[in-house]
């Protein structure tokens, strides 16, 4: 009987070690999937937003209209290394940390270049549209002689003339 108990005990320990290895693998796979989900849904988008904000603050120039994180709107007057002086009213200027700027509403320099590019594109479109139109007008004003013109007179068929009489 002791032999039977030892045989059953040995089989039980073998089964337990195999199942614990399988459950450990499943646990690692589950944690790996959770980490991937967190990376793609939380960490990666946050890094992207931080990079965009950093680029926005670095490209801030005099004349840009900005909004602070407190909701104060104004125009950038002076850009320093870590701070920005914003003109809020005629005689009111406030100095903000660059990190306190939430967004840039209107870029003065970029708007001027964007308007210039749009007007240049519009002029180019006008030139390309007008060029074919001029050619058509020139060709329609020329009178081209028609050669081998034949005048055809229609006569009613004989069966139609007999029925009408």
Beta strands, then each sheet from edge to edge (+ up, - down):
strand 1: 65-68
strand 2: 73-79
strand 3: 83-87
strand 4: 93-97
strand 5: 101-106
sheet 1: 4+ 3- 2+ 1- 5+
end
